[in-house]
Amino acid sequence: MEMLSQEYILNIVFNESLDREQLLLKKYDDIHENIKDKDIKNIVKEFTKNSREHIDILKDKMIMLNIKKT
């Protein structure tokens, strides 16, 4: 079995994580528009904030590790 390089694995993991967080943001935006209840709307808003923070962290780490967005 062929061994995968650490760079290759990091590239996949970081890019996949970034893609998933961005997808979550889109879903939260779609959901947010349709919610009537203020408390639930605030919860989704907090989820959105957390996803944005995760994206920022991922991007910073990708820069530090010289990982390109695919």
MODELLER restraints for C-alpha pairs under 7 A, 6 or more apart:
rsr = mdl.restraints
at = mdl.atoms
rsr.add(forms.Gaussian(group=physical.xy_distance, feature=features.Distance(at['CA:11:A'], at['CA:67:A']), mean=5.98, stdev=0.5))
rsr.add(forms.Gaussian(group=physical.xy_distance, feature=features.Distance(at['CA:14:A'], at['CA:58:A']), mean=6.85, stdev=0.5))
rsr.add(forms.Gaussian(group=physical.xy_distance, feature=features.Distance(at['CA:15:A'], at['CA:69:A']), mean=6.17, stdev=0.5))
rsr.add(forms.Gaussian(group=physical.xy_distance, feature=features.Distance(at['CA:15:A'], at['CA:70:A']), mean=6.66, stdev=0.5))
rsr.add(forms.Gaussian(group=physical.xy_distance, feature=features.Distance(at['CA:18:A'], at['CA:55:A']), mean=6.15, stdev=0.5))
rsr.add(forms.Gaussian(group=physical.xy_distance, feature=features.Distance(at['CA:18:A'], at['CA:58:A']), mean=6.62, stdev=0.5))
rsr.add(forms.Gaussian(group=physical.xy_distance, feature=features.Distance(at['CA:21:A'], at['CA:51:A']), mean=5.85, stdev=0.5))
rsr.add(forms.Gaussian(group=physical.xy_distance, feature=features.Distance(at['CA:21:A'], at['CA:55:A']), mean=6.48, stdev=0.5))
rsr.add(forms.Gaussian(group=physical.xy_distance, feature=features.Distance(at['CA:25:A'], at['CA:48:A']), mean=5.91, stdev=0.5))
rsr.add(forms.Gaussian(group=physical.xy_distance, feature=features.Distance(at['CA:25:A'], at['CA:51:A']), mean=6.53, stdev=0.5))
rsr.add(forms.Gaussian(group=physical.xy_distance, feature=features.Distance(at['CA:28:A'], at['CA:44:A']), mean=6.36, stdev=0.5))
rsr.add(forms.Gaussian(group=physical.xy_distance, feature=features.Distance(at['CA:28:A'], at['CA:48:A']), mean=6.31, stdev=0.5))
rsr.add(forms.Gaussian(group=physical.xy_distance, feature=features.Distance(at['CA:32:A'], at['CA:41:A']), mean=6.06, stdev=0.5))
rsr.add(forms.Gaussian(group=physical.xy_distance, feature=features.Distance(at['CA:32:A'], at['CA:44:A']), mean=6.51, stdev=0.5))
rsr.add(forms.Gaussian(group=physical.xy_distance, feature=features.Distance(at['CA:35:A'], at['CA:41:A']), mean=6.04, stdev=0.5))
